[in-house]
Amino acid sequence: MVTALESGDMSLEDSLKAFESGIKITRECQEALQEAEQRVEILTRNRAGELQSASFDAPDID
């Protein structure tokens, strides 16, 4: 998609449609990533050697 947009061979209308599609895909991927991050847990062992789970707090990279 990016290559097609950068080539300049697409009409303005087709370029806008491709851009809008790319934005939609980006948003869907961001939502999926946020949902996955909410489900991630870190497994650690306590002093007794037992596994414990803790939620994973991903750093914001905005």
Long-range contacts (C-beta under 8 A, 24 or more apart in sequence): none
